[in-house]
Amino acid sequence: MKHLIIGAVVAATVFTGATAQEITLGRFFGACEDAGTDTKASSGEACIIQSIINAADAEIEGVSITTLPTDWGNYYDQIKASYAGGTPPDVHVMHRHRIPEFAGLGALADISDDLEAAGIDRSDWSENALAAVSYEDGIYGVPMDFHANLWHVNMDLMEAAGLVENGKPILPSSPEELLKHAQMVKAATGQNYLAADFAQFPLGVRLVLALIWQQGSNISDGVTASLNTDEAKAAVAAMTQLFDAGLADPQLNYADSQQAFLNGEAAILVNGTWVVDFYSAEAAKEEVGLDNYYVADFPTLFDTGATWADSHMWAIPASLQADEEKYQAALKVLAFINDHNIDWARTGHMAVRTSVLESDEYAALPHRSEYTGTAGIARDTPPSKRYGAIQDVLNRELQAIWLTGKKADVALADAEAEIQDLLDR
């Protein structure tokens, strides 16, 4: 996922006798100390994004970029603190779901009128990408990707269980079939069927949300919480049946679930688009247990296809607009990142520019053809200024179900009450 960030501090450079505009850049995505400036040679999220930033620092005349070290787990706490202290990064990454919170407070610059002059063609963004950075009547950032949960597949374990046909994995189409497939994998290989981060970050939340959406339900309509429902209970039961049968481990955190998959100890790992490039590279290594790697759209276990999805974007603080030279330098950084959308897409994330999406280079990226249906089933909860707090409530209550034995109906009722309180504030 996105863990510790390395700071790439670059000294100010002199161009034609003038000191470069120093731009601070806040990001997560992980640590990479030796990314270099070749945006085609780097691998994995951390090094790919840092190579793009390093290239921007080297190639944008009159601009010097300092990458600020930030941990993914408390990134938004730190960003909020920096805004409160009047020292936000000049450019920083955000998720789509955070725009109502930050733009609603007036913290982000509306860059609508400045895109064209900066060399950013908004007409090249996909419809979803434009929507991702829009709030009310403004555009509050430059989109970088569209990312979603996928099913990462160990084809050797699936083959051993008889769950491969015509070179593709056979995925379940109901909760009952999910249990049956898990039993087949355990019987044939002794390994668990499914791994995911159920004990740390909200990966388990996203999994359960997908199953709620697949039943035509949601946790709220943006005003009224509705989590203590038959649909939510069915979604939770689809997961807990695997835990109860010893076919999945609810105590795995992010790092452990990923390692179990790479070790060949799980047939399926539920994780995002951001690891496709990394897992491809790992599967090619002799010493890694995962050898035959496949990527699949999230399967439909209920009525309608759905999977959790979000977008990354780059924003500029509204306060920076008071310094015209620095603001223009920040826009140049956003334009450079936008120009390198194909390079960022190498991670496994879906591109946001139509010209990139329709290119041969994009189509040739590893595993890309295996999850082409994901964009069409992407979902998320209704926009809310309390999105982060709502996710925290869901994560805590779902973990209480599978880690402490709390009754599902009690946990869901408690979560509904807390979320309603958040929505009412």
FENLIN-V410681 format. One record per pair of residues at least 6 apart in sequence whose C-alpha atoms are under 8 Angstrom apart, sorted by the first residue. I is the first residue (numbers start at 1). J is the second residue. If there is no record, write none. Layout:
i->I j->J
i->I j->J
This chain:
i->1 j->29
i->1 j->30
i->1 j->254
i->1 j->274
i->1 j->275
i->2 j->28
i->2 j->29
i->2 j->30
i->2 j->46
i->2 j->71
i->2 j->72
i->3 j->28
i->3 j->29
i->3 j->30
i->3 j->31
i->3 j->71
i->3 j->72
i->3 j->73
i->4 j->28
i->4 j->29
i->4 j->30
i->4 j->31
i->4 j->69
i->4 j->70
i->4 j->71
i->4 j->72
i->5 j->27
i->5 j->28
i->5 j->29
i->5 j->30
i->5 j->31
i->5 j->32
i->5 j->46
i->5 j->68
i->5 j->69
i->5 j->70
i->5 j->71
i->6 j->30
i->6 j->31
i->6 j->32
i->6 j->33
i->6 j->67
i->6 j->68
i->6 j->69
i->6 j->70
i->7 j->66
i->7 j->67
i->7 j->68
i->7 j->69
i->8 j->33
i->8 j->66
i->8 j->67
i->8 j->68
i->9 j->65
i->9 j->66
i->9 j->67
i->10 j->64
i->10 j->65
i->10 j->66
i->11 j->64
i->12 j->19
i->12 j->20
i->12 j->21
i->12 j->22
i->12 j->64
i->13 j->19
i->13 j->20
i->13 j->62
i->13 j->63
i->13 j->64
i->14 j->20
i->14 j->62
i->15 j->61
i->15 j->62
i->18 j->62
i->19 j->62
i->20 j->61
i->20 j->62
i->20 j->63
i->20 j->64
i->21 j->62
i->21 j->63
i->21 j->64
i->21 j->325
i->21 j->326
i->21 j->329
i->22 j->63
i->22 j->64
i->22 j->65
i->22 j->66
i->22 j->326
i->23 j->63
i->23 j->64
i->23 j->65
i->23 j->66
i->23 j->89
i->23 j->90
i->23 j->91
i->23 j->326
i->23 j->329
i->23 j->330
i->24 j->65
i->24 j->66
i->24 j->67
i->24 j->68
i->24 j->89
i->24 j->90
i->24 j->91
i->25 j->65
i->25 j->66
i->25 j->67
i->25 j->68
i->25 j->89
i->25 j->90
i->25 j->91
i->25 j->92
i->26 j->67
i->26 j->68
i->26 j->69
i->26 j->70
i->26 j->89
i->26 j->90
i->26 j->91
i->26 j->92
i->26 j->93
i->27 j->67
i->27 j->68
i->27 j->69
i->27 j->70
i->27 j->92
i->27 j->93
i->28 j->69
i->28 j->70
i->28 j->71
i->28 j->72
i->28 j->75
i->28 j->93
i->29 j->45
i->29 j->46
i->29 j->49
i->29 j->72
i->30 j->45
i->30 j->46
i->30 j->71
i->30 j->72
i->31 j->46
i->31 j->47
i->32 j->46
i->32 j->47
i->32 j->50
i->33 j->47
i->34 j->47
i->35 j->42
i->35 j->47
i->35 j->48
i->35 j->50
i->35 j->51
i->35 j->54
i->36 j->42
i->36 j->50
i->36 j->51
i->36 j->54
i->36 j->55
i->37 j->51
i->37 j->52
i->37 j->53
i->37 j->54
i->37 j->55
i->37 j->58
i->38 j->51
i->38 j->52
i->38 j->55
i->39 j->48
i->39 j->51
i->39 j->52
i->39 j->55
i->39 j->343
i->40 j->343
i->42 j->48
i->42 j->51
i->43 j->277
i->43 j->278
i->43 j->346
i->43 j->347
i->44 j->274
i->44 j->275
i->44 j->277
i->44 j->278
i->44 j->347
i->45 j->274
i->45 j->275
i->45 j->278
i->45 j->344
i->45 j->347
i->48 j->343
i->48 j->344
i->48 j->347
i->49 j->344
i->52 j->337
i->52 j->340
i->52 j->343
i->53 j->65
i->53 j->337
i->54 j->65
i->56 j->65
i->56 j->333
i->56 j->336
i->56 j->337
i->57 j->63
i->57 j->64
i->57 j->65
i->58 j->64
i->60 j->332
i->60 j->333
i->62 j->329
i->63 j->329
i->68 j->89
i->70 j->78
i->79 j->88
i->82 j->88
i->82 j->89
i->83 j->107
i->88 j->317
i->89 j->316
i->89 j->317
i->90 j->316
i->90 j->317
i->90 j->320
i->90 j->327
i->90 j->330
i->91 j->314
i->91 j->315
i->91 j->316
i->91 j->317
i->91 j->330
i->92 j->314
i->92 j->315
i->92 j->316
i->93 j->312
i->93 j->313
i->93 j->314
i->93 j->315
i->94 j->312
i->94 j->313
i->94 j->314
i->94 j->315
i->95 j->310
i->95 j->311
i->95 j->312
i->95 j->313
i->96 j->132
i->96 j->133
i->96 j->310
i->96 j->311
i->96 j->312
i->96 j->313
i->97 j->310
i->97 j->311
i->97 j->383
i->97 j->384
i->97 j->387
i->98 j->385
i->98 j->387
i->98 j->388
i->99 j->133
i->99 j->135
i->99 j->140
i->100 j->135
i->100 j->383
i->100 j->384
i->100 j->385
i->101 j->384
i->101 j->385
i->101 j->386
i->102 j->108
i->102 j->385
i->103 j->109
i->103 j->135
i->103 j->140
i->104 j->385
i->106 j->318
i->107 j->317
i->107 j->318
i->107 j->319
i->108 j->140
i->108 j->315
i->108 j->316
i->108 j->317
i->108 j->318
i->108 j->319
i->109 j->140
i->109 j->141
i->109 j->315
i->109 j->316
i->109 j->317
i->109 j->318
i->109 j->319
i->109 j->320
i->109 j->321
i->110 j->138
i->110 j->139
i->110 j->140
i->110 j->141
i->110 j->318
i->111 j->138
i->111 j->139
i->111 j->140
i->111 j->141
i->112 j->138
i->112 j->139
i->112 j->140
i->115 j->121
i->115 j->122
i->115 j->331
i->116 j->122
i->118 j->328
i->118 j->331
i->118 j->332
i->118 j->335
i->119 j->335
i->120 j->335
i->120 j->338
i->122 j->130
i->124 j->353
i->124 j->354
i->124 j->355
i->125 j->352
i->125 j->353
i->125 j->354
i->126 j->352
i->126 j->353
i->126 j->354
i->128 j->352
i->129 j->143
i->129 j->145
i->129 j->146
i->129 j->311
i->129 j->352
i->129 j->353
i->130 j->143
i->132 j->143
i->132 j->311
i->133 j->139
i->133 j->140
i->133 j->141
i->133 j->142
i->133 j->143
i->133 j->313
i->134 j->140
i->134 j->141
i->140 j->315
i->140 j->316
i->141 j->313
i->141 j->314
i->141 j->315
i->141 j->316
i->142 j->313
i->142 j->314
i->142 j->315
i->142 j->334
i->142 j->338
i->143 j->311
i->143 j->312
i->143 j->313
i->143 j->314
i->143 j->338
i->143 j->352
i->144 j->311
i->144 j->312
i->144 j->313
i->144 j->314
i->144 j->337
i->144 j->338
i->144 j->341
i->144 j->344
i->144 j->351
i->144 j->352
i->145 j->311
i->145 j->312
i->145 j->313
i->145 j->341
i->145 j->344
i->145 j->345
i->145 j->349
i->145 j->350
i->145 j->351
i->145 j->352
i->146 j->309
i->146 j->310
i->146 j->311
i->146 j->312
i->146 j->349
i->146 j->350
i->146 j->351
i->146 j->352
i->147 j->272
i->147 j->273
i->147 j->274
i->147 j->309
i->147 j->310
i->147 j->311
i->147 j->312
i->147 j->349
i->147 j->350
i->148 j->272
i->148 j->273
i->148 j->307
i->148 j->308
i->148 j->309
i->148 j->310
i->148 j->349
i->148 j->374
i->148 j->378
i->149 j->206
i->149 j->270
i->149 j->271
i->149 j->272
i->149 j->273
i->149 j->298
i->149 j->307
i->149 j->308
i->149 j->309
i->150 j->270
i->150 j->271
i->150 j->272
i->150 j->273
i->150 j->295
i->150 j->296
i->150 j->297
i->150 j->298
i->150 j->307
i->150 j->371
i->150 j->374
i->151 j->268
i->151 j->269
i->151 j->270
i->151 j->271
i->151 j->295
i->151 j->296
i->151 j->297
i->151 j->298
i->151 j->299
i->152 j->268
i->152 j->269
i->152 j->270
i->152 j->271
i->152 j->293
i->152 j->294
i->152 j->295
i->152 j->296
i->153 j->169
i->153 j->267
i->153 j->268
i->153 j->269
i->153 j->293
i->153 j->294
i->153 j->295
i->153 j->296
i->154 j->261
i->154 j->264
i->154 j->266
i->154 j->267
i->154 j->268
i->154 j->290
i->154 j->291
i->154 j->292
i->154 j->293
i->154 j->294
i->155 j->164
i->155 j->169
i->155 j->267
i->155 j->292
i->155 j->293
i->155 j->294
i->156 j->291
i->156 j->292
i->157 j->185
i->157 j->189
i->157 j->264
i->157 j->266
i->157 j->267
i->158 j->164
i->158 j->169
i->158 j->185
i->158 j->267
i->160 j->185
i->160 j->188
i->160 j->189
i->161 j->184
i->161 j->185
i->161 j->187
i->161 j->188
i->161 j->189
i->162 j->184
i->163 j->169
i->163 j->170
i->163 j->171
i->163 j->181
i->164 j->170
i->171 j->178
i->171 j->299
i->172 j->178
i->172 j->181
i->172 j->299
i->172 j->300
i->172 j->301
i->173 j->299
i->173 j->300
i->173 j->301
i->173 j->302
i->174 j->300
i->174 j->301
i->174 j->302
i->175 j->238
i->175 j->301
i->175 j->302
i->178 j->238
i->178 j->301
i->179 j->241
i->179 j->242
i->181 j->193
i->182 j->192
i->182 j->193
i->182 j->194
i->182 j->242
i->182 j->247
i->183 j->193
i->183 j->247
i->185 j->191
i->185 j->192
i->185 j->193
i->185 j->267
i->186 j->192
i->186 j->193
i->186 j->247
i->191 j->247
i->191 j->265
i->191 j->266
i->191 j->267
i->192 j->246
i->192 j->247
i->192 j->248
i->192 j->249
i->192 j->265
i->192 j->266
i->192 j->267
i->193 j->247
i->193 j->248
i->193 j->266
i->193 j->267
i->193 j->268
i->194 j->247
i->194 j->248
i->194 j->266
i->194 j->267
i->194 j->268
i->194 j->269
i->194 j->270
i->195 j->248
i->195 j->249
i->195 j->252
i->195 j->257
i->195 j->258
i->195 j->260
i->195 j->261
i->195 j->266
i->195 j->267
i->195 j->268
i->195 j->269
i->195 j->270
i->196 j->203
i->196 j->204
i->196 j->250
i->196 j->252
i->196 j->253
i->196 j->254
i->196 j->257
i->196 j->258
i->196 j->269
i->196 j->270
i->196 j->271
i->197 j->203
i->197 j->204
i->197 j->250
i->197 j->251
i->197 j->252
i->197 j->253
i->197 j->254
i->197 j->255
i->197 j->256
i->197 j->257
i->198 j->204
i->198 j->250
i->198 j->251
i->198 j->252
i->198 j->253
i->198 j->254
i->198 j->399
i->199 j->250
i->199 j->251
i->199 j->252
i->199 j->253
i->199 j->254
i->199 j->399
i->199 j->403
i->200 j->252
i->200 j->253
i->200 j->254
i->201 j->253
i->201 j->254
i->201 j->395
i->202 j->391
i->202 j->392
i->202 j->395
i->203 j->270
i->203 j->271
i->204 j->395
i->204 j->398
i->205 j->391
i->205 j->394
i->205 j->395
i->205 j->398
i->206 j->307
i->206 j->308
i->207 j->270
i->207 j->307
i->207 j->308
i->208 j->232
i->208 j->235
i->208 j->236
i->208 j->239
i->209 j->218
i->209 j->235
i->209 j->307
i->209 j->308
i->210 j->306
i->210 j->307
i->210 j->308
i->210 j->379
i->211 j->232
i->211 j->235
i->211 j->301
i->211 j->302
i->211 j->306
i->211 j->307
i->212 j->218
i->212 j->231
i->212 j->232
i->212 j->234
i->212 j->235
i->213 j->304
i->213 j->306
i->213 j->307
i->213 j->379
i->214 j->300
i->214 j->301
i->214 j->302
i->214 j->303
i->214 j->304
i->214 j->305
i->214 j->306
i->215 j->231
i->215 j->302
i->215 j->303
i->215 j->304
i->216 j->303
i->216 j->304
i->217 j->231
i->218 j->226
i->218 j->227
i->218 j->381
i->219 j->225
i->219 j->226
i->219 j->227
i->219 j->381
i->219 j->416
i->220 j->226
i->220 j->227
i->220 j->381
i->220 j->382
i->221 j->382
i->222 j->382
i->222 j->383
i->222 j->384
i->222 j->423
i->223 j->420
i->223 j->423
i->223 j->424
i->224 j->420
i->224 j->423
i->225 j->416
i->225 j->417
i->225 j->419
i->225 j->420
i->225 j->423
i->226 j->416
i->227 j->412
i->227 j->413
i->227 j->415
i->227 j->416
i->228 j->409
i->228 j->412
i->228 j->413
i->228 j->416
i->232 j->412
i->233 j->408
i->233 j->409
i->233 j->412
i->236 j->408
i->240 j->402
i->242 j->248
i->243 j->249
i->243 j->250
i->243 j->402
i->250 j->402
i->250 j->403
i->251 j->403
i->257 j->269
i->258 j->269
i->260 j->266
i->261 j->267
i->261 j->268
i->261 j->269
i->261 j->290
i->262 j->279
i->262 j->282
i->262 j->283
i->262 j->288
i->262 j->289
i->262 j->290
i->263 j->288
i->263 j->289
i->263 j->290
i->264 j->289
i->264 j->290
i->273 j->347
i->273 j->348
i->273 j->349
i->273 j->350
i->274 j->347
i->274 j->348
i->274 j->349
i->275 j->347
i->275 j->348
i->276 j->295
i->276 j->347
i->276 j->348
i->276 j->367
i->277 j->346
i->277 j->347
i->277 j->348
i->277 j->366
i->278 j->347
i->279 j->293
i->280 j->293
i->280 j->366
i->282 j->288
i->282 j->290
i->283 j->289
i->283 j->290
i->283 j->291
i->283 j->292
i->283 j->293
i->284 j->291
i->285 j->291
i->294 j->367
i->294 j->370
i->295 j->367
i->295 j->370
i->295 j->371
i->296 j->370
i->296 j->371
i->297 j->370
i->297 j->371
i->297 j->372
i->297 j->373
i->297 j->374
i->298 j->305
i->298 j->306
i->298 j->307
i->298 j->374
i->299 j->305
i->300 j->306
i->305 j->377
i->306 j->377
i->306 j->378
i->306 j->379
i->307 j->374
i->307 j->377
i->307 j->378
i->307 j->379
i->308 j->378
i->308 j->379
i->308 j->380
i->309 j->378
i->309 j->379
i->309 j->380
i->310 j->380
i->314 j->334
i->316 j->330
i->320 j->326
i->320 j->327
i->321 j->327
i->341 j->351
i->341 j->352
i->341 j->353
i->341 j->356
i->342 j->351
i->342 j->356
i->342 j->361
i->342 j->362
i->344 j->351
i->345 j->351
i->345 j->362
i->346 j->365
i->348 j->368
i->351 j->357
i->356 j->362
i->357 j->363
i->363 j->369
i->384 j->423
i->386 j->422
i->386 j->423
i->389 j->422
i->390 j->419
i->390 j->422
i->393 j->415
i->393 j->418
i->393 j->419
i->394 j->415
i->397 j->411
i->397 j->412
i->397 j->414
i->397 j->415
i->398 j->411
i->398 j->412
i->400 j->406
i->400 j->411
i->401 j->407
i->401 j->408
i->401 j->411
